[in-house]
């Protein structure tokens, strides 16, 4: 039996406990029965009585930690789960619970992730072939923004369980955070191969393509996500962006028009509708779409750049320059915005066009360097090194 409380803490049944403590089967079953019935005071009394007989029973500390967690007494829960892991490092539930409560505490106690990680690290020798413990360590490392450390744990977990789709998925997501697109693509594809109907895996896999130069290859992945979550505007937006990358403007416009009225996706959808109008040479329509995008999100730099180009083609040079300036103010390193500014400067024969052209070449070089960085192969350290 496995039961989850409101905080996501896991209570493991008796069959997992005898190897780690002296509490009798009858005692554990009685305590668990109290907890399932919500009789936490009775459970705590029974746990205290059992601990008087054996103060080194990690399973009992785990159960008491669950009682504290149910009462939202997170500091006390952390203390009990930590003690449970120290006394019974092979008890999987205690490690999982410590990780979960540390995550809850981290909002007010930045050191709670650090403490949990140190405790779980010490449990690894007792469970050298348990990928679940490594997954918990990876989650904690990710919360600490130690993505390289997370990747190391996940690489070890992947070696232990190469057919675990969640491990490959998590590995791929961490690779995205580290700008390792090749590794992310390979790992997310493996997750999809192992669990082809998982919409989240498909969405993540498609996102990797959309972020590169083969965005149209994301279409089948996003279609699976949309089929599973037809009411999620983010899926339609991603699918529309993939169609745009494949220059299928009709299909892209269909997806974007369907979600343009949704507050969550209005700015992005109108931006793409503006790009579609631009590609079709309809600058009047493009200006309207870009303006709606800016209205939804005034800090969307690329929409200001797009509106600036539309104004230029419509003959309003003053507004074109104003929108370009705003775009670069919001994002000075935007390649799209700097490219639009260069077009305007060349159109108006502005002497600054030469400097802008050089800036654009520098930005293009940085984009190339970033791509090369993303394509490098990471050497993931083994956990025991």
Helices and strands as residue ranges (DSSP letters): E 2-4, E 10-12, G 14-16, H 25-36, H 40-53, H 58-70, H 74-87, H 92-105, H 112-123, G 124-127, H 131-143, H 147-160, H 165-177, H 181-194, H 199-210, G 215-218, H 219-228, H 233-245, H 249-259, H 266-279, H 283-296, H 301-313, H 317-330, H 335-347, H 353-375
